[in-house]
């Protein structure tokens, strides 16, 4: 995409959907396929997204490229570093998880998983004709699931309707209410720059979408 085309192309539903889809994938537990995707064009997609959203990331992308070019034990170590930080941030850590990736933790009174907000978003999936994939071993309000759902709603190829009432509810009444607190915890708590960058990009995308939807 040429620089002059960004503002035109990024307002199309499919392009915003692709951005959500990329972020959803990268909020899953990191595996070899994560590194493969990043090395085969994913870094360029992140770079383009950062440029469009005006997210300053310093040398993070350059460092990421350098680490992806490593092989053997160095590549294995990089993946292990990402997995350790992901686990500490989003799965388990002492004395507590740094940034629980579930909306119910931030929105429900008791601050526990499988709360009312979990049921709310799960019902939204069902209204859209979706079920959680068998290979997704997490609960419905995990950040990756919700970002993936936003991608679905913006993708006409998947049967979604861009800027539908359902998408507006998801962004304005749900994502906007819990994402800022969650993403701030990631930015402050991440040891791997990759995850703090991911949080900044996601926060900016949600912020931009909120502004666009409220102004439409």
C-alpha positions in Angstrom: 0.0 0.0 0.0 1.4 3.4 -1.0 1.5 6.1 1.7 -1.0 8.2 -0.1 -3.5 5.4 -0.3 -3.6 4.6 3.5 -6.4 6.9 4.5 -8.6 5.6 1.7 -7.9 1.9 2.0 -7.9 1.6 5.8 -11.5 2.9 6.1 -12.8 -0.1 4.1 -14.4 -2.7 6.3 -12.2 -5.5 5.1 -9.0 -3.6 5.9 -10.1 -2.8 9.4 -11.2 -6.3 9.8 -7.8 -7.5 8.7 -6.2 -5.3 11.3 -8.4 -6.9 14.0 -7.6 -10.3 12.7 -3.9 -9.8 12.8 -4.0 -8.5 16.4 -6.3 -11.4 17.4 -3.8 -13.9 16.1 -0.9 -12.3 17.9 -2.7 -12.3 21.2 -2.8 -16.1 21.1 -0.1 -18.2 22.8 3.1 -17.8 20.7 4.1 -20.9 18.7 6.4 -21.6 15.7 3.6 -20.6 13.4 3.6 -17.2 15.1 7.2 -16.6 14.2 6.6 -18.0 10.7 3.8 -15.6 10.1 5.7 -12.6 11.3 8.7 -13.6 9.2 6.7 -14.0 6.1 5.1 -10.6 6.0 3.5 -10.1 9.4 6.2 -7.6 10.5 5.4 -5.5 7.4 1.7 -5.6 8.3 2.5 -4.4 11.8 4.7 -1.6 10.4 1.9 -0.4 8.1 -0.6 -0.5 10.9 1.7 1.5 13.2 2.2 4.1 10.5 -1.5 4.5 9.8 -2.4 4.6 13.5 0.5 6.9 14.3 1.8 4.5 17.0 5.5 5.2 17.8 7.3 2.0 18.5 10.9 3.1 18.2 13.3 0.3 17.2 10.9 -2.6 18.2 10.1 -3.6 14.7 13.7 -3.5 13.6 14.7 -5.6 16.6 11.9 -8.0 15.8 13.1 -8.4 12.3 16.6 -9.1 13.5 15.4 -11.8 15.9 13.2 -13.4 13.3 16.2 -13.8 11.0 18.0 -15.9 13.6 17.9 -19.7 13.4 18.6 -22.7 15.5 19.0 -22.2 19.2 18.7 -18.4 18.9 15.3 -18.7 17.3 14.2 -21.2 19.9 15.3 -18.8 22.6 13.3 -16.0 21.1 10.2 -18.1 21.0 10.8 -19.2 24.6 11.2 -15.6 25.7 7.9 -14.7 24.1 6.2 -17.7 25.7 7.5 -16.9 29.1 6.3 -13.3 28.9 2.9 -14.4 27.5 2.5 -16.8 30.4 3.5 -14.3 33.0 1.2 -11.6 31.5 -1.9 -13.6 30.5 -1.9 -17.1 32.1 -0.2 -17.4 35.4 2.3 -15.5 37.6 3.2 -15.0 41.2 1.7 -13.4 43.1 -0.9 -12.8 40.4 -1.4 -12.7 36.7 -0.1 -9.3 35.3 -2.9 -8.6 32.7 -5.8 -11.0 32.7 -7.0 -11.1 29.1 -10.7 -11.4 29.9 -13.3 -8.7 29.8 -15.2 -10.1 32.8 -12.2 -9.3 35.1 -12.5 -5.6 34.3 -16.3 -5.2 33.8 -17.9 -7.5 36.4 -18.4 -6.6 40.0 -16.5 -9.6 41.4 -13.7 -9.2 38.8 -13.7 -13.0 38.0 -13.8 -14.9 34.8 -17.0 -16.4 33.4 -19.0 -13.4 34.7 -22.0 -11.5 33.2 -19.8 -9.9 30.5 -18.6 -13.4 29.4 -22.2 -14.4 28.8 -23.0 -11.2 27.1 -20.3 -11.5 24.5 -20.9 -15.3 24.1 -24.6 -14.5 23.3 -23.4 -12.0 20.8 -21.4 -14.7 19.0 -24.4 -16.9 18.9 -26.6 -14.1 17.5 -24.1 -13.8 14.7 -24.3 -17.6 14.1 -20.9 -18.3 15.6 -19.5 -20.8 18.1 -16.1 -20.9 19.7 -13.8 -23.0 17.6 -12.9 -26.4 19.1 -9.2 -25.6 18.8 -9.6 -22.4 20.9 -8.9 -23.5 24.4 -10.0 -20.5 26.3 -13.2 -18.7 27.4 -15.4 -16.6 25.1 -14.3 -13.2 26.4 -10.6 -13.7 25.9 -9.0 -10.7 24.1 -8.1 -12.9 21.0 -11.7 -14.1 20.7 -13.2 -10.6 20.9 -10.8 -9.1 18.4 -11.4 -12.0 16.1 -15.2 -11.4 16.4 -14.6 -7.7 15.5 -12.7 -8.9 12.4 -15.6 -11.2 11.5 -18.2 -8.4 11.8 -16.2 -6.2 9.4 -15.5 -8.8 6.8 -18.2 -9.0 4.1 -16.5 -12.2 2.9 -17.5 -13.9 6.1 -21.1 -12.7 6.0 -20.7 -9.7 8.3 -22.1 -6.3 7.8 -19.6 -3.4 8.2 -20.5 -1.0 11.0 -23.6 -3.1 11.9 -25.5 -2.4 15.1 -23.8 -5.5 16.5 -20.3 -4.1 15.7 -21.1 -0.8 17.2 -22.3 -2.4 20.4 -19.2 -4.6 20.6 -16.8 -1.6 20.2 -18.7 1.2 22.0 -20.4 -0.7 24.7 -17.8 -3.4 25.4 -14.3 -3.1 24.0 -14.1 0.6 24.9 -15.0 -0.2 28.5 -12.4 -2.8 29.3 -9.6 -2.6 26.7 -7.9 0.5 28.0 -7.3 -0.9 31.5 -6.2 -4.3 30.2 -3.8 -2.8 27.6 -2.3 -0.4 30.1 -1.4 -3.3 32.3 0.3 -5.0 29.3 2.3 -1.9 28.4 3.4 -1.4 32.0 4.1 -5.1 32.7 5.5 -6.6 29.5 9.2 -7.6 29.5 9.2 -8.3 25.8 8.8 -5.1 23.8 6.7 -7.1 21.3 3.8 -7.3 23.7 3.9 -3.7 24.8 3.9 -2.7 21.1 1.0 -5.0 20.5 -1.0 -3.4 23.3 -0.3 0.1 22.0 -1.4 -0.8 18.5 -4.6 -2.5 19.8 -5.4 0.5 22.0 -5.0 2.9 19.2 -7.1 0.9 16.8 -10.0 0.6 19.3 -9.7 4.4 20.1 -9.8 5.3 16.4 -12.8 3.0 15.8 -14.7 4.5 18.8 -14.1 8.0 17.5 -15.1 7.0 14.0 -18.3 5.3 15.1 -19.3 8.1 17.5 -18.9 10.6 14.7 -20.9 8.6 12.1 
